[in-house]
Amino acid sequence: MTLLLLLSAIAPEEEQHSHPPPAKDPFRVPTTQENKPANTPTAPAQFHDGGKSRFKHKDPGTSSRSMASKTPVGFIGLGNMGSPMAKNLLKHGYPVIATDVFPESCKELQDLGAQILDCPAEVADKADRIITMLPSSPNVIEVYNGPNGILKKVKKGTLLIDSSTIDPSVSKEMAVAAEKMGAVFMDAPVSGGKGNAEG
């Protein structure tokens, strides 16, 4: 599953409420319309707009699924893989809040509209969906557990998606640490190289 599909799948849906039909009032006098036999033809509905209203549809831009594109996504690690992945998020309408240990890596993404912050803790303070794409296990430990790490300011219910290729034991360690803070850590390594990340 791609990150875009994953983010779409966890987007909050509009809550649907169903209401039972109102109970019949035994003392209510039936209307003329209700007294008509079942097969009695009725007059066609009158449209004051020439019938156009029957073709009106809800604007798809207001659907809950499209609102996923307005949910900020934190992105930490803008290297050979992380940078094109973050660009794809921007391309698909996700506001990106990003940081990287190398400020020069942030410049291009900032020019494309991403918000750039100073450290992972600041990203965690602004976003409740965060993707990390880091080169090694020590980097992941620092980004999550360091003095300016994600877990210093992570909010309860935050989804942490780690796409780094690291030691499985480190992933388990980060998952336990995240759970203690009320967050959810998901190990989601990627493959295919820079070319696929750009696609």
N, C-alpha and C positions, 0 to 999 in steps of 0.2 A: 504494500500500500504506500503510495507516495505521501509526502508530507502535506501536500495540498488536499488530498482526499481525506487524510487523517484529521486535519483541522476542520474540514467541512463536516465530517462525520460527528465531531463533538460540538458543533455550533448549536447553541440553544434554540430549540424549536419553539414556536408559539404554542402556548398551552391551549389545548382544545377542551372546551367544556360542553357537555351535552346536558340538555334540560328535558326532563320528562314532560309529556303533554299535560296541559292543565286538566284537572278532574272535571267531569261533567257536572253541571249544577242541575239537580232534578227539578228545581223550581223555576228555571229560566224558560221563557216562552220562545220556541224556535222562530227564527226569522223566516221570511218568505222564501229566501234562497234555499234554506235547509229543508223546507217543506216540499220542494220540487222532487218529482221522481228521479231516480238515478239516471235514466236515459234522456231526460229533458235537455235539449241543447241550450247552451248559454251563449250570451252575446260575446263576441270577441273582445279581448282586452283593448282598452283605448290608450294609446300612447300620445302624450302631448308633444313629444319630440319627433313625431313621424315614425315611430317604431324603432328609433335608434337605440333606446335604452335596453332593448332585449339583447343587444350585442355588446353591452358594456362588460368589461372584465376588470378584475382587480389588477392594478399596476404591479407587474412582477418585480419592480424595483423595491417594493415595500415588503416583500416576503421575508420571513425569518431566515430562510436559507441565504438570501442575498445579503442580509445583515452581517453574515460571517465575514464578509469582505471589509467590514468596518471595525472589526475587533483587532486591537493592536496585538502584534506578535513580537516578543523579544527575541533577539538573535545575537548570540555571543560566539565569536570566532569567524572572522571574515577573510579566511585564507583562500587557497585555490578551490576548495569545495564550498566553503561557507559563503563566500561573496556571491557566486552565481545563484546559490540557493536563496539567499536573501533578496536578490534582484528579481527572482521569479515570484516571490511573495509580493513584492511591490507591483510587479506586472499584473498580478491577479487581484489587485485591490486591497491587499492587506497592509495597513499602516505598520511599518517596521520601526522598532526601537532597538538600537544595536550598540555594541561596543566591541573593541578589540584592543589587545595589548599594544598593537602598532597603530598609532593614530592615522598614518598615511593610508592604511587599509580602509579607513572609514570615509575618506574624502569622496570617492566616486559614488558610494551609496548615499551619502548625504546630499550630493548634487541631484540624485534621483528622487529625493524626498524623504529619506529615512531620518529619524531623529537619532542623533548620536549622543550617548552619555559616557561618563568617565569610567564607570566600573560595573561589574555584574550586579552588585547590590543595588545600584540605582536602576538598572533594568528591571530587577525583580520587584522594585517598589512601584514601577509603572505598568507592568504587564503581568497578566495571569496565565499566559501561554508563552513559554520560553523554549527556544531551540538552541542547543549548544552543539557546535561543530568544531572540535578541537583535535590537535595532532597526537596527543598521547595521554596516558593515564595520569601522570603528574599534573598535566594541565587541567584535566577534569577535576581532580581533587582540589587544586588551587581555586578554580573558578567557582566551585560549589562551597567548599569549606574554608577558603582563605579569609583573611581579615576583611576583605571587600567582596566576599563571595555572595552568591545567590542566596544561600540559606541564612544570611544575616538579616535580610529584609523580605524574604519570600512570604507571600500571603497564603492563608489557608485556602485550599482548593485549587491552588495553582498547578497547572500541568507542565511538567518539565520533560522535554523530549531531547534525549541525548543521542545525536547521530555520529558521535565520535567512534572510531574503532579502537577499543581499549580492552583491558583485561576484564573478563566477566566478574571477577571478584570485586573490582572497583565499582562496577555497575551495581552490584548487590549492596555494597557499602553505601553508595549514594542513595539508593532506594530506601534503605533503612533510615538514613539521616533525614531525607526528605519527608518520610512518613512521620517522623517525630515532630516535624514542623507543620504537619497537616497538609502537606503537598503530595503530589503523585509524580513519581519518577518513572519514565518509560524509556527503556533501552531500544533505540531504533537506528542501528547502524545502516549506512548506505553503501552502495557499491556502484561500479560503472565508471568512476573517474570524473574528471572535470567536464568532459564532453557531455555526459548524461546530465550532470548538474546544471549545465547551461541550457539544456533542451526543454 
